[in-house]
Amino acid sequence: MKQIDINGYKEEIIERSDFPIEKCKTILKNKVTTILGYGPQGRGQGLNMRDQGFNVILGLRKGASWVKALEDGWVAGENLFEIEEATKKGNIIQFLLSDAGQIQAWPTVKNNLIEGDTLYFSHGFGIVFHSDTNIIPPKNVNVVLVAPKGSGLTVRNHFLEGRGINSSYAVFQDYDGSAKEIAISTAFAIGSGHLFETTFEKEVHSDLTGERCVLMGLIQGAFLAQYEVLRENGHSPSEAYNETIEEALESLYPLVSEKGMDWMYSNCSTTAQRGALDWAPRFKNVLKPVINECYEKVVSGEEAKISISSNSRDDYRDQLNKELDEINNQEMWLAGRELRALRPENNQ
């Protein structure tokens, strides 16, 4: 285990060498892991566990996810079951349905948990906002969290590339003293590279803020604002797209990922460095109050209520598709589709 100290804040990082796969298999040897849900996280975590030889089964509703699971080699009646039966068969129940799906399925799952089971989440939403979700686990089960810091597709792709993905872990309820060990073992079974500890509350507060801000919401807004300014001042779609998005994603952001923002700055022109250094504080001063407002609404539960209310509507999927189509048809992303096709790797 590695100890890190950042400005006096000490953290313990658990690495794969601390819990090699054979050790994880020994800890989980008498356990059946049931994964409920086959969205991006359910699929990525499930396939990674199966590929590493863990005893894992799926619990799904019959429909598109069931068909996808069959295509991926899961076998009905062997390691693929409907939700109620799969929950009964499992000792570790990975509750990886969508937040709305968890609310709907919770009565079935709760009624089929038995003493000593472990209820596993990859997001703290259902537990933290229990007054809205009604997800309140019985006292005689372990409740843990492992939250990969990336999409389920990234969890799977990193595993296939021989890499791990950073994940947080937390113990909400340790009924029999094994919760932490089960959480950590399962974290490496699903393909984590290293782990840092959190709480259910901190995970959901940081996650919802990140999604609304720099991970998704803020970046779409920032891209669109700059693209529109350039277009309104006579720049072509190609130029506006390349200067806003292509250069960011294909050139500069990978440098930040590799060695940090300072290293990216040092590998750009002096003109770019000067402009970035001068303007960054101005953007920070404008954006921090907005991000703080977002964080406060997350912590208060307001954002959770909005999500639950929206996702519970009968017409939610249709309305969502309309909103996504609006983004898809923005000129910025129309230009992107044309220009991405011209990348050298797409023309070999």
C-alpha positions as CSV (number, residue, x, y, z in Angstrom):
1,M,0.0,0.0,0.0
2,K,1.3,3.4,-0.9
3,Q,1.1,6.4,1.4
4,I,0.8,9.8,-0.4
5,D,0.9,13.2,1.2
6,I,-0.4,16.2,-0.7
7,N,-0.1,19.5,1.2
8,G,-0.5,17.6,4.4
9,Y,-3.5,15.5,3.3
10,K,-2.4,11.9,3.8
11,E,-4.0,9.1,1.8
12,E,-3.5,5.4,1.5
13,I,-3.5,4.0,-2.0
14,I,-4.2,0.3,-2.5
15,E,-2.4,-1.1,-5.5
16,R,-2.9,-4.4,-7.5
17,S,0.3,-5.7,-6.0
18,D,-1.4,-5.5,-2.6
19,F,-4.3,-7.7,-3.7
20,P,-3.1,-9.9,-6.6
21,I,-5.9,-11.7,-8.4
22,E,-5.2,-15.1,-6.8
23,K,-5.6,-13.5,-3.4
24,C,-8.9,-11.9,-4.5
25,K,-10.1,-15.3,-5.7
26,T,-9.2,-16.8,-2.3
27,I,-11.2,-14.2,-0.5
28,L,-14.2,-14.6,-2.8
29,K,-13.8,-18.4,-3.4
30,N,-17.1,-19.3,-1.7
31,K,-19.0,-16.3,-3.1
32,V,-21.3,-16.0,-6.1
33,T,-21.3,-12.5,-7.5
34,T,-24.6,-11.4,-9.1
35,I,-24.5,-8.4,-11.4
36,L,-27.9,-6.8,-11.8
37,G,-27.9,-4.7,-14.9
38,Y,-26.0,-4.8,-18.2
39,G,-25.5,-1.2,-19.0
40,P,-22.0,0.1,-19.6
41,Q,-20.8,-0.6,-16.0
42,G,-22.6,-3.9,-15.6
43,R,-21.3,-5.2,-18.9
44,G,-17.7,-4.0,-18.3
45,Q,-17.4,-5.2,-14.8
46,G,-19.2,-8.5,-15.5
47,L,-17.0,-9.4,-18.5
48,N,-13.8,-8.5,-16.7
49,M,-14.8,-10.7,-13.7
50,R,-15.8,-13.6,-16.0
51,D,-12.5,-13.3,-18.0
52,Q,-10.5,-13.4,-14.8
53,G,-12.3,-16.6,-13.6
54,F,-14.5,-15.3,-10.9
55,N,-17.9,-17.0,-10.1
56,V,-20.2,-14.3,-11.6
57,I,-23.7,-14.4,-12.9
58,L,-26.1,-11.8,-14.4
59,G,-29.6,-10.8,-13.4
60,L,-31.5,-9.0,-16.1
61,R,-34.9,-8.3,-17.4
62,K,-35.7,-10.0,-20.7
63,G,-35.2,-7.5,-23.5
64,A,-32.3,-5.7,-25.2
65,S,-29.9,-6.2,-22.4
66,W,-30.7,-9.9,-22.2
67,V,-30.1,-10.2,-25.9
68,K,-26.8,-8.3,-25.6
69,A,-25.7,-10.6,-22.8
70,L,-26.4,-13.7,-24.9
71,E,-24.4,-12.2,-27.8
72,D,-21.5,-11.7,-25.3
73,G,-21.5,-15.4,-24.4
74,W,-23.6,-15.5,-21.2
75,V,-25.8,-18.6,-21.1
76,A,-29.4,-18.5,-19.9
77,G,-30.0,-20.8,-17.0
78,E,-26.2,-21.2,-16.4
79,N,-24.9,-17.7,-15.7
80,L,-27.8,-15.5,-16.9
81,F,-31.1,-15.3,-15.0
82,E,-33.9,-12.9,-14.4
83,I,-33.4,-10.4,-11.5
84,E,-35.2,-12.2,-8.7
85,E,-33.6,-15.6,-9.4
86,A,-30.2,-14.1,-9.8
87,T,-30.5,-12.2,-6.5
88,K,-31.4,-15.4,-4.7
89,K,-28.4,-17.2,-6.1
90,G,-25.8,-14.5,-5.3
91,N,-23.9,-13.7,-2.1
92,I,-22.5,-10.4,-3.5
93,I,-25.2,-8.4,-5.3
94,Q,-23.8,-5.8,-7.6
95,F,-26.6,-3.3,-8.0
96,L,-25.6,-1.8,-11.3
97,L,-29.0,-0.8,-12.7
98,S,-29.5,2.9,-13.6
99,D,-30.6,5.1,-10.7
100,A,-34.2,5.0,-11.8
101,G,-33.9,1.2,-12.4
102,Q,-32.6,0.7,-8.9
103,I,-35.6,2.4,-7.4
104,Q,-37.9,0.2,-9.5
105,A,-36.1,-3.1,-8.7
106,W,-35.3,-2.4,-5.0
107,P,-38.4,-4.1,-3.5
108,T,-37.5,-7.3,-5.4
109,V,-33.8,-7.1,-4.5
110,K,-34.5,-6.3,-0.8
111,N,-36.9,-9.2,-0.4
112,N,-34.3,-11.7,-1.7
113,L,-31.3,-10.5,0.4
114,I,-30.3,-12.9,3.2
115,E,-28.2,-12.4,6.3
116,G,-24.5,-12.0,5.4
117,D,-25.0,-11.0,1.8
118,T,-23.0,-8.1,0.5
119,L,-24.9,-5.3,-1.4
120,Y,-22.5,-3.6,-3.8
121,F,-22.9,-0.3,-5.6
122,S,-20.8,1.7,-8.1
123,H,-22.5,5.0,-7.2
124,G,-23.8,6.3,-3.9
125,F,-27.0,7.8,-5.3
126,G,-29.5,5.3,-4.1
127,I,-28.2,5.1,-0.5
128,V,-27.3,8.8,0.0
129,F,-30.7,10.1,-1.3
130,H,-32.7,7.3,0.3
131,S,-35.5,9.6,1.3
132,D,-36.2,9.9,-2.4
133,T,-35.2,6.5,-3.6
134,N,-36.5,4.4,-0.6
135,I,-33.3,2.3,-0.9
136,I,-32.6,1.4,2.8
137,P,-30.6,-1.8,3.2
138,P,-31.5,-4.3,5.9
139,K,-29.1,-4.2,8.9
140,N,-27.9,-7.8,8.5
141,V,-26.0,-7.3,5.2
142,N,-22.7,-5.6,4.2
143,V,-23.1,-2.5,2.0
144,V,-20.1,-1.5,-0.1
145,L,-19.2,0.7,-3.0
146,V,-16.6,0.5,-5.8
147,A,-16.7,3.4,-8.2
148,P,-14.5,3.2,-11.3
149,K,-13.4,6.7,-12.4
150,G,-14.5,6.2,-15.9
151,S,-17.3,4.8,-18.1
152,G,-18.0,1.1,-18.2
153,L,-16.6,1.1,-21.7
154,T,-13.3,2.5,-20.3
155,V,-13.4,-0.1,-17.6
156,R,-13.6,-2.8,-20.2
157,N,-11.1,-1.3,-22.7
158,H,-8.5,-0.6,-20.1
159,F,-8.8,-4.3,-18.9
160,L,-8.4,-5.6,-22.5
161,E,-5.3,-3.4,-22.9
162,G,-3.8,-4.8,-19.8
163,R,-4.3,-1.5,-17.9
164,G,-6.3,-0.8,-14.8
165,I,-8.7,2.0,-14.0
166,N,-8.6,4.2,-10.9
167,S,-11.5,3.4,-8.5
168,S,-12.7,4.6,-5.2
169,Y,-14.1,2.3,-2.6
170,A,-16.2,2.7,0.5
171,V,-17.9,0.7,3.3
172,F,-21.3,1.9,4.3
173,Q,-22.3,-1.0,6.5
174,D,-20.0,-3.8,7.8
175,Y,-22.3,-6.5,9.1
176,D,-19.9,-9.4,9.5
177,G,-16.4,-7.8,9.4
178,S,-15.7,-8.8,5.9
179,A,-17.1,-5.8,4.0
180,K,-13.8,-4.0,3.3
181,E,-12.0,-7.1,2.1
182,I,-14.9,-8.1,-0.2
183,A,-15.0,-4.5,-1.6
184,I,-11.3,-4.4,-2.3
185,S,-11.2,-7.9,-3.8
186,T,-14.1,-7.2,-6.1
187,A,-12.6,-3.9,-7.1
188,F,-9.5,-5.7,-8.5
189,A,-11.7,-8.5,-9.9
190,I,-13.5,-5.9,-12.1
191,G,-10.3,-4.5,-13.4
192,S,-9.3,-1.6,-11.1
193,G,-5.7,-0.5,-11.2
194,H,-5.5,1.3,-7.8
195,L,-8.0,2.3,-5.1
196,F,-8.5,5.2,-2.9
197,E,-11.0,5.4,0.0
198,T,-14.1,7.6,0.1
199,T,-17.6,7.5,1.6
200,F,-20.9,7.0,-0.1
201,E,-21.7,10.7,0.5
202,K,-18.4,12.0,-0.9
203,E,-18.6,9.8,-3.9
204,V,-22.0,10.9,-5.0
205,H,-21.4,14.6,-4.3
206,S,-18.1,14.6,-6.3
207,D,-19.6,12.4,-9.0
208,L,-22.7,14.5,-9.6
209,T,-20.7,17.7,-9.5
210,G,-18.2,16.4,-12.0
211,E,-20.8,15.2,-14.4
212,R,-22.5,18.5,-14.4
213,C,-19.3,20.5,-14.6
214,V,-15.9,19.7,-16.1
215,L,-16.6,16.1,-17.2
216,M,-19.7,16.8,-19.3
217,G,-21.9,19.8,-18.8
218,L,-19.3,22.5,-18.5
219,I,-17.1,21.2,-21.3
220,Q,-20.1,21.0,-23.8
221,G,-21.0,24.6,-22.8
222,A,-17.4,25.8,-23.1
223,F,-16.9,24.1,-26.5
224,L,-20.1,25.5,-27.9
225,A,-19.4,29.1,-26.6
226,Q,-16.0,29.2,-28.2
227,Y,-17.2,27.6,-31.5
228,E,-20.0,30.1,-31.8
229,V,-17.7,33.1,-31.1
230,L,-15.4,32.0,-33.9
231,R,-18.2,31.3,-36.3
232,E,-19.9,34.6,-35.5
233,N,-16.6,36.3,-36.4
234,G,-16.3,34.8,-39.8
235,H,-14.2,31.6,-39.2
236,S,-15.1,28.5,-41.1
237,P,-16.7,25.4,-39.5
238,S,-13.4,23.5,-40.1
239,E,-11.3,26.2,-38.4
240,A,-13.7,26.7,-35.5
241,Y,-14.0,23.0,-34.9
242,N,-10.2,22.4,-35.1
243,E,-9.3,25.3,-32.8
244,T,-12.0,24.4,-30.3
245,I,-12.2,20.6,-30.2
246,E,-9.8,18.7,-32.4
247,E,-6.7,20.3,-31.1
248,A,-7.9,20.0,-27.5
249,L,-8.8,16.3,-27.6
250,E,-6.1,15.0,-30.0
251,S,-3.2,17.1,-29.0
252,L,-3.3,19.1,-25.8
253,Y,-5.5,17.1,-23.4
254,P,-3.5,13.9,-23.9
255,L,-0.4,15.9,-22.8
256,V,-2.2,16.9,-19.6
257,S,-3.1,13.3,-19.0
258,E,0.4,12.2,-19.6
259,K,2.3,14.5,-17.3
260,G,0.2,17.4,-16.1
261,M,-1.0,20.9,-17.0
262,D,2.5,22.5,-16.4
263,W,4.1,20.0,-18.8
264,M,1.5,20.7,-21.5
265,Y,2.1,24.5,-21.1
266,S,5.9,23.9,-21.4
267,N,5.4,22.1,-24.6
268,C,3.4,24.8,-26.3
269,S,4.6,28.1,-27.9
270,T,5.5,31.0,-25.6
271,T,2.5,32.9,-27.0
272,A,0.1,30.1,-26.1
273,Q,1.7,29.9,-22.6
274,R,1.3,33.6,-21.9
275,G,-2.3,33.7,-23.1
276,A,-3.2,30.6,-21.0
277,L,-1.5,31.8,-17.9
278,D,-3.2,35.2,-18.2
279,W,-6.7,34.0,-18.9
280,A,-6.9,30.9,-16.7
281,P,-7.5,33.0,-13.5
282,R,-10.2,34.9,-15.1
283,F,-12.1,31.7,-16.1
284,K,-11.6,30.3,-12.7
285,N,-13.1,33.4,-11.1
286,V,-16.1,33.2,-13.3
287,L,-16.6,29.5,-13.1
288,K,-16.0,28.8,-9.4
289,P,-19.2,30.4,-8.2
290,V,-21.2,28.4,-10.8
291,I,-19.5,25.2,-9.8
292,N,-20.0,26.0,-6.1
293,E,-23.8,26.6,-6.8
294,C,-23.9,23.2,-8.6
295,Y,-22.2,21.5,-5.6
296,E,-24.6,23.1,-3.1
297,K,-27.6,21.8,-5.2
298,V,-26.0,18.4,-5.3
299,V,-25.5,18.2,-1.6
300,S,-29.0,19.6,-0.8
301,G,-30.5,16.8,-2.8
302,E,-32.1,19.2,-5.3
303,E,-30.2,17.7,-8.3
304,A,-31.2,14.2,-7.2
305,K,-34.9,15.1,-7.0
306,I,-34.7,16.6,-10.5
307,S,-33.0,13.4,-11.9
308,I,-35.5,11.1,-10.2
309,S,-38.5,13.1,-11.3
310,S,-37.2,13.3,-14.9
311,N,-36.1,9.7,-15.2
312,S,-39.4,8.5,-13.8
313,R,-41.6,10.0,-16.5
314,D,-43.1,7.6,-19.0
315,D,-41.9,9.8,-21.9
316,Y,-38.4,10.3,-20.5
317,R,-36.6,8.3,-23.1
318,D,-38.4,10.1,-26.0
319,Q,-37.6,13.5,-24.4
320,L,-34.0,12.5,-23.8
321,N,-33.6,11.5,-27.4
322,K,-34.9,14.9,-28.5
323,E,-32.4,16.7,-26.3
324,L,-29.5,14.5,-27.5
325,D,-30.6,15.0,-31.1
326,E,-30.4,18.8,-30.5
327,I,-26.8,18.4,-29.5
328,N,-26.0,15.9,-32.3
329,N,-27.4,18.4,-34.8
330,Q,-25.5,21.4,-33.6
331,E,-23.2,22.7,-36.4
332,M,-20.2,22.1,-34.2
333,W,-20.8,18.4,-34.0
334,L,-21.9,18.1,-37.6
335,A,-18.5,19.5,-38.5
336,G,-16.9,17.1,-36.1
337,R,-18.5,14.1,-37.8
338,E,-17.1,15.2,-41.2
339,L,-13.7,16.1,-39.9
340,R,-13.1,13.1,-37.6
341,A,-13.6,10.9,-40.7
342,L,-10.6,12.6,-42.2
343,R,-8.2,11.6,-39.4
344,P,-5.3,9.5,-40.8
345,E,-6.3,6.4,-38.8
346,N,-9.7,6.5,-40.5
347,N,-8.2,6.6,-44.0
348,Q,-5.8,3.7,-44.0
